[in-house]
Amino acid sequence: MEPADIKGKIKGYILENFLYGGSSDQIADNDSFLEKGIIDSTGILELVGFIEETFSVKVEDEDLVPENMDSINRLGEFVMRKSIEV
């Protein structure tokens, strides 16, 4: 899967589930989910479930850091790295 496809799926999930069907201009690929108040700690767990199911990657406890999970770009890069490990 191409990086743009991964980011597109992540963005679609965020828009549908955390911004309740909002438009794509509501969030930029580099926007921090936490700083913008888009996702809280419970939301991160929902996002992890989506990532594992959609991209067939395993998210370990040590992966749950802002460097991996706090924006569409960071999450897309994380999924790409994990996909290579599989």
RALINWO-V575597 format. One record per residue. N is the residue number from 1. PSI is psi in whole degrees, -180 to 180 (NA if undefined). D_FIRST is the distance of its C-alpha to the first C-alpha in whole Angstrom. Layout:
n: (N & N)
psi: (PSI & PSI)
d_first: (D_FIRST & D_FIRST)
This chain:
n: (1 & 2 & 3 & 4 & 5 & 6 & 7 & 8 & 9 & 10 & 11 & 12 & 13 & 14 & 15 & 16 & 17 & 18 & 19 & 20 & 21 & 22 & 23 & 24 & 25 & 26 & 27 & 28 & 29 & 30 & 31 & 32 & 33 & 34 & 35 & 36 & 37 & 38 & 39 & 40 & 41 & 42 & 43 & 44 & 45 & 46 & 47 & 48 & 49 & 50 & 51 & 52 & 53 & 54 & 55 & 56 & 57 & 58 & 59 & 60 & 61 & 62 & 63 & 64 & 65 & 66 & 67 & 68 & 69 & 70 & 71 & 72 & 73 & 74 & 75 & 76 & 77 & 78 & 79 & 80 & 81 & 82 & 83 & 84 & 85 & 86)
psi: (138 & 150 & -39 & -35 & -42 & -49 & -37 & -42 & -41 & -47 & -43 & -41 & -44 & -47 & -44 & -39 & -23 & -23 & 10 & 55 & 18 & 171 & 159 & -17 & 0 & -19 & 130 & 159 & -25 & -1 & 135 & 125 & -41 & -47 & -34 & -5 & 25 & -41 & 136 & -171 & -35 & -39 & -35 & -41 & -39 & -41 & -39 & -44 & -43 & -46 & -47 & -43 & -43 & -38 & 4 & 47 & 154 & 125 & 115 & 162 & -40 & -12 & -14 & 68 & 153 & -31 & -23 & -27 & -1 & 8 & 168 & -43 & -47 & -42 & -40 & -42 & -39 & -47 & -40 & -45 & -45 & -34 & -35 & -34 & -26 & NA)
d_first: (0 & 4 & 7 & 8 & 6 & 7 & 10 & 11 & 11 & 13 & 15 & 16 & 17 & 19 & 21 & 21 & 22 & 24 & 25 & 26 & 24 & 25 & 24 & 21 & 24 & 25 & 22 & 21 & 18 & 20 & 23 & 24 & 24 & 27 & 29 & 28 & 29 & 26 & 25 & 28 & 28 & 28 & 25 & 23 & 23 & 22 & 19 & 18 & 19 & 16 & 14 & 15 & 15 & 11 & 9 & 12 & 13 & 17 & 18 & 21 & 24 & 24 & 21 & 23 & 24 & 23 & 22 & 19 & 19 & 21 & 19 & 16 & 15 & 16 & 14 & 11 & 12 & 13 & 10 & 9 & 12 & 12 & 9 & 11 & 14 & 13)
